[in-house]
Amino acid sequence: MAAQHLTAALFLCEVVMEILSWIPAKPVTRLKLVCKSWNSIISHPHFVKLHLHRSPKNAILLLTRTQALNLGEEGKQSTLLSSVESFIQNPSSALDAQENRHSLQVQDWVSGSCNGLVCVARILRHPNNGICDICFRLLNPLTGFISENSPCLSVNVHNAFGFGYDESSDSYKVVTLIRDSSGTVTAQVYSFGGSSWKTINSLPAFLYFAEDINGHFIGGTLDWLVLRNPHGAYYDWADVTLDMLMIVSFDLKSDTSKQILLPKGIDEIPTQEPILGVWGNRLYLLYDYKNTHFIAWQMKEFGDENSWTQLLKISFHHLGVETLLFPEFIFENGNIFMLIGRHRFERVFYDRRDHSVKRVNFFSNNRYVNAFDYVESLVQPC
């Protein structure tokens, strides 16, 4: 009889877990208050992973918003969540929403988002010697979880960051790339919950772009678009040749890097620095062509250089502008693109499915926004 009761209890627990795993993350957190058994189920690591697996992907944006105050004052920073649909339909309203908003310090920099966690770098600069101290922490905006800070790194100002998940060790890692004055690049790797940084020296000499220092997480790797074999710490884009451009891909499982070639169809250097993007487990390369067209390439199978496909080539004239547009973000599986418009406060949304164009001026009071793909989750790593 006792065995039968135990079997029935286990079956009931499995049924409850199955039902709860399909409920969105925000109401699930409130259901922890129903009873002790539900709290135990929802808090269990197995349920957290099951729920994350079933959560909708590519439906929510994490937006970082900086709002300038009076002249000479530093801007206030915050993060907020918005559905992709709401942001595309009415960006201004989405940015002004107070729900799911979290304040950041002026010294904070969001370096990435993965599985519902946000990685925030705290950067303290020493202006007299070109050195800065950096530490990282994780946030879960939905649950309110905040991790302990990583050990502090003292590095020069020529650095880039990346954040992602190593499935093989079930760990979340942050990578800091550091380039010294001789051109040598090293990677410092930290696993959250650990006690120290790991130094990786086997990276090729390269220089990452100042406008795109966040690594893009895809397929267990962090990826940056860089210049190979640069001369000195700075560069003039007018002197850059096509063979200098490459993608460095850092594998979080093996702590090794490899180079990924750009599409073979690119026959001349873009007018200005291209950018990488990730949406729906696809890698994108975005750039302008001769100050007249916007071009987007998609790598259909990540890691396969032969799978690069030109997804879009559209003239600025078709978009209703005569000046250079700078690509910024991708939505809806590469169907909608957000670009910086005629001035830095204008955004242009282009939908390649119906060729529609929408221009929005939502930075009228000096607001600056970055966007990250986000999934709501219950993840709270040790």
N, C-alpha and C positions, 0 to 999 in steps of 0.2 A: 504493500500500500504506500509506504514511504517513497519507494522508487517511482511509483506512478505519479505521486504529487510532485516529485522533483522534475520528472519529465514534462508534466503539464506546466510547471512554473517556467522551465526553460523555453518551452514552446511559446508561452505567452510573452516572455521577454523578447524572443526573436521577432514575434509579430509586432510588438510595440516598436522595436528598433527599426524594422522595415518601414513602418508607417511614418515614424518621425524623420527618417532619413530623406524623405521627399519634401519635407516642409522647409520653406526658406529659412536661412540662418537667423534672421532677426527674431521672428516669432519663436523659433526653437529655443533661443536663449531664455525667453520668458517661461517656456514650458518646464524649465529646470525647477521652477518653484512649485510645480503641481504636487510632487511627492518625492521622497528620498530615492525610490527606485528609478524614477524618470531622470532625476538629477545624476544618478550613477550611470545610467545608460548614456545620456547625452555627453557626459564628461569623459567617457571611456575613449582611449585613443583609436580603437577599432571603429567606433561610431563616427568619430571626427573625420577619419579618412574616408569612410563610406559616404558620409554627408558631403564632403568636399568633391568626391568623384561624381556625385549626382547633382551638384549645384550648377546652375546655368553659367556657361562661359561666354565671354565677350559681350556681356550685356550691361556691365557697369563700368564707369570711369572713376578713377581716383584723380581729382583735380587739385593741384597745388596753386594757391592764389596768393599773390603779393599785392597789397594795396598801399600805395604811397600815401603819406600824410602831408604835412606842410613842407614847404621848401626846406631842405637841409635835414629833415627827419628821415630815419630809416623806416622802410615799409613794414607793415604788419603781415605776417605769414600765417596761412592756415591750410589745412587739407579738408576736402569735402567729397562726398560721394554723390554721383548722379547717374541715372540710367543713360545709356547711349542715346536712346530715343529722345529723352527729354532735353539732353544737351544739344542735339542736332536741331530739334524743333525750336528751342528758345534758349540759347546759351546764356543770355543775360539773367534770365529768371533762375536757371540752374546754378549760376555762380553766386547769386544773392541769397539762395536758400540757406536757412540757419540750421536745418536738421542735418545730423551727421557731420557737423563741422568741428574740427579740432585745431587748436592754436599751436603754432610752432614758434620757436625762438628765431631771432634774426640770423643767428649763426647756423641754423639748420639747413640741410640740403637733402631732399628726398632722392635717394639713389636707385630706387626700384621698388616694385611690388610683385609678390609671388604668393599664390595660395592664400590670399587674404591678409598677408602680412606686408607691412610697409617698412622698408629699411631707411632710417634717417641718420645722416651723418651730422655730427656737431663739429664745426670747423672753427678753430680759434687761430687767427692769423697773427704772426709777429711781423709787423711791417718793416722793421729795421733790418732783418736778416733773411727775408724770403722763406722763412720756415713757418709751417703751420702744424698744430696738434689736431688730430682727428680721432674721434671715437664714434662708434656706431651703436644704434639700438633698434629694436624691432617694436612695432606697434600693430595691434589689431584694432582698427577703428570701430569695429562692430562690438567686440567684447570688452574693450577697454584695456586689454592686456598690454603691458609695457615690459620689455625685457631689461635685464641689467645691461649696462654699457659694456662694450668690448674693451679690451685693453687699449690704451691710447697709443697712437702712432705719431711720431714726429717726422715729418716729411717736407720736401720742398713743395713749392706751389704747382709744379708740373706733374699733376696726377689725375687719374681717372678712376671711377668706381664702377662696381657692378654687384648685383645681388641676385641670388637664385637658389634653387633647391637641388641637392644631390640625393637622388632616390636610392642609390646603392647603400648609403649610410644613414638615410632618413635624417639628413641634417641640412640646415639652412646656412649658406655661406655668403660672405661678402669678400670681394676681391678689390684690392687697391693696386693700381698700376702706377709705378713711380719711375720717372725718367730723369737720370742725373745729367750733369753738365757735359759728360763725355758721350752721351747718347745711349748708354746702357739702360735697359729696361728690366726691372724686377717686378715680380708680383708678390704681394703680401696677402695671404689667404687666412681668413678667420672663420671657424665654425662656431656658431652661437651655442653657448653652453660650455665652450672650451676655455682654456686659461691663457692661451698665447697665440701669436701669429706664426704662420709658416711661410718661409721665404722660398720663392721659386725663381731661379736664375736663368732658366733656359728659354728666354723669350727673344725673338728677333728684335733688332734695332728698329724702332718706329716712333712716330710722333702722332699722337691722337689729336683730333680736332677740338679746339676750345669750345665750340658751340654744341658738341655732342659727346660729353665726357661720360655719360651713363652707359654702361654696357647693356646690351639687349639680350634678355634671357630667352633661349629657345633650345629645345632638345637636349637639356642638361648642360648647355654651354652658355658662356657670356661672350658677346661679340661686339667688336668695335671696328669702325671704318677708320683706317689710319694711313699715314704716309710711310713707306718703307725707306730705310737708309737716308734719313733727313740730314742736312748739314746744319748743325747748330740747334738751339732750342726754339727758334722761330722760323717762319717761312713766309714767302710771298707767293700767293696763289698763282700769280702770273708766271712764276718759274716752275710750277709743278707740271710734270709730264704724266701721261696716262699710266705708264708702267710703274709709277711710284705708288699708285693707289692699290690697297688690298684690304681684306677683312681678316682680322686676327680673331680666332675662335678659341676660347679657353675652356677646356673640359673640366667640370667641377668634380668628376669622379676620379680622374687620373692626375689632376693638377698639371696637365700638359697643354700645350697650345699648338695650333696648326694654322696655316694660311688658306684662305678661301679666295679664289680669283673672282673678279668682277665679270659681268656678262660679256661674252665675246662680241656682242653686237654693238658695244660702245666703241666708237671709232675715233673719238676726240675728247679732250678734257672738257668737262662741264664748265659753264661760265663761273660758277662758284661752288663751294664745297657741297658735295652730295650728303645725304643723310640716310641712315638705316632706320627701318621700322619693323615691328613685329605685330602681327594680328592673326589670330586663329591658327597658330603654329606654322605660319608662313613668314619668311624673311623678305623684306622689300628694300629696294634701293630707289631713292627719289632724288631727282635733280632737274635743273633747268637746262635747256638746249638753246644755245646761241641767243639768249635773252628773248626768245620768241615762243618757246614751247615748254610745257611741263611733261616730263617723262617718268613713268613708274615701271620698274622691273620687279617680278615676283619669282622667288626660288620655290618651285612647287614641292620639291623634296629636299628638305634641309640637308646640307652637306654634299649634295650632288650638283656640281658646278654646271653640268649639262642640262639641268632642269630650269635654268634661268629663262624666263619668258617675259617679253615686253608686254605689260598689261595695258599700258596707256601712253598715248602721245597726243597731247591736245594743245592747241595754240592759245596764247594769252588773249588773242583777239576774240576767240570763241568764249573765253571766260569773262569778257567784257572789260579787260584792262589792257593797257599798253605798256605797263611797266613790269619788272621782274616780280614773280611770285615765288615765295620760299615755302617749300613743303614742310608740314609740321606733324600731321598725324593721319592715321588710316583707320577707317571704321568699316563695319559690315563686310568682312571678308574681302577687303580690297575694293569695295564698290563705291565708298564715299571717302573723299580726301579733304582734309582741312589744310589750307595754305594761308600764310601771312600775305595780306593784300597790299594795297597801294601805300599804306603806312602801317607802322607796327601795331596800331590799335585796331586794324581791320582784319577780319578773317573771312576767307572765301571757302564755302563748302561746294564741292563738285560731286555729283552723283553720276557715275558713268553708265548706270543702267538706263536712265532717261535723259542724260546729258543736261540735267538741270543745274543751275548755278544760283547760289544764295550768298549774298554778302552781308556781314553783320559787323557792326561797330560796337563791340561790347567792352572796350577798354577805355571808355571816355574819361573815367576818373583815375587814370594811371594804374590800372590793374594789369598784372602779368600772370599768365597761366601756363602751367605744364600739365599734360594729360598722360595717364598711365592706364593700361588695361587692368581691371580689378575684378576679383571674384569674392563675394561675401563668404566667410568661412568661420569655423569655430576653432581654428588652429591656434594653439598656444604652446610653442615649443619650450622645453626646459632650458 
